[in-house]
Amino acid sequence: MKAAVAISYFHRKIGPMVFYSYPEDILLEEEKARLADGMDQAYEEGFFTHKFNELASMNYYFEIESQFARGKKEMLMISFIMDSNPNSIVEGLIIDFCNAFADRLKLNKEIYKAFYNAEDAQVSDGDEKDIKKYKEDLQFWVRELYWMGIEELRERTEEEKWATVMAKPEIFKVIKKISKGPISLEDLKKWFDTVFPAFSLEKILEELEEEKFIFVNQIGLDNYVLLVKEVFIQRVPPNCIIDLEEGSPGNAELTVIYINEVRDFFEYYQPTPLDSLELFKLIANPKIYNVISQLREGPLPREKIISMVSESSSKALLKSLDLLQENSVIQAFSYNNVLRYMLKTDIVLTASFPEYLKRLLPKETKGYIARPYSHRTNSLTTENEKKQPINKLNSMDFNHELISSHGLDDQLIDNEQDFFDNEMGSEYKKQKIAELQKDLLKKLMNDE
């Protein structure tokens, strides 16, 4: 879904124009011009909708007092822009958000200075510092408004959808089981009912098929389950460290603090399967995902993070911040006597075909078929994928952690691998599996 928030104003020479939009790279210049033209529809303060190209905007027109404007008033419009029509409930929330935003600007008696520059005739030398401050404040408030609205508007990202599936311990373990190769549905059910008697394998397989994680095929009288998408999760240093170092030379001390925190964490960090499961749970939580997304742009003061949500949601946000700290994803620190949060470790999800399928592919197609997916622009190599925590899932400590909540006997866990090896040992089954793999590869190659 394409979504953005923009504030427009009436420039004394040019006319209506967008002052600032966020995310900054979402709207094209032509779209900004069409959006600003919508101000001509407004004759009095209030809410209205406007459509242009494939986009729809929900707009609130209002005025604020100004000592610089010709009529002592600045004409403004705050807009939510998206490529789909929101339902009436969401529209009501957006109207409330816009009202609150307009009231905030009306109460700030000098915010009008944000819409002027040093070369404007009305501006004196003493105003330049205020202009810079109020521009920054206004841009931050627009970003606040975006994050408040996006929680109601946005669709889940691909990584959130993957994490929602993988965050369930019973699914996490099933994925590990079938990552070794095809397994008959009968054998998988025997294992599953032993390890997870309180859950339904049928429902889990339905969910995995719907999310395109598995493929179920019948050969002869037997059904086989094949994993066709394996998802990995890992911690990586945040990209914003580079942006902070290169783009903010005046924040050298802050950059050093940030780099040291990240370096110290990764110097001693050892990935574990249990950590992977906890990371999946974090990414699957929309409120936590929003916090991580905000901090991907750089450290933020605690009060600014809290101000991005409504008062009723602030308690839940504080719990999310505590949880992220407990899991060493973010770090609280003090800088210039202000309590801030930094993203100590970003979280990246990638998906590819499982190793047993990659080994069957011709060399020239492996790079094409086994491509990774991530919110980050840089791809992870196959060698990096091999180092992921997912490969350490045979850890008995993890088995105990994962299944202890179900009250199972430890002996059942110890016998799990032997059960799989004995059941899958016959030559007849091996032959069936080989046939199934060939059929699957043909299908996958045709789909691609």
Salt bridges, closest charged atoms under 4 A:
GLU29 OE2 - LYS32 NZ 3.53
GLU31 OE1 - LYS2 NZ 3.11
GLU45 OE2 - LYS106 NZ 2.72
GLU65 OE1 - LYS109 NZ 3.96
GLU110 OE2 - LYS113 NZ 3.45
ASP120 OD1 - ARG12 NH2 2.23
ASP127 OD1 - LYS113 NZ 3.37
ASP130 OD2 - LYS113 NZ 3.12
GLU136 OE2 - LYS132 NZ 2.77
ASP137 OD2 - LYS133 NZ 2.80
GLU144 OE1 - ARG104 NH1 2.48
GLU151 OE2 - LYS287 NZ 2.55
GLU159 OE2 - ARG296 NH1 3.62
GLU159 OE1 - HIS375 ND1 3.46
GLU160 OE1 - ARG154 NH1 2.50
GLU186 OE2 - LYS190 NZ 3.71
ASP187 OD2 - LYS429 NZ 2.96
ASP193 OD2 - LYS189 NZ 3.19
GLU202 OE2 - LYS189 NZ 3.49
GLU207 OE2 - LYS168 NZ 2.87
ASP222 OD2 - LYS432 NZ 2.72
ASP264 OD1 - ARG263 NH2 3.59
ASP275 OD1 - ARG235 NH2 2.86
GLU278 OE2 - LYS281 NZ 3.55
GLU303 OE2 - ARG302 NH1 3.11
ASP346 OD1 - ARG296 NE 2.99
ASP346 OD2 - HIS375 NE2 3.47
ASP346 OD2 - ARG376 NH1 3.34
GLU355 OE2 - LYS358 NZ 3.26
GLU383 OE2 - LYS386 NZ 3.47
GLU385 OE1 - LYS358 NZ 2.81
GLU416 OE2 - LYS173 NZ 3.25
GLU416 OE2 - LYS177 NZ 3.76
GLU427 OE2 - LYS430 NZ 3.88
ASP447 OD2 - LYS443 NZ 3.07
GLU448 OE1 - ARG371 NH1 3.29
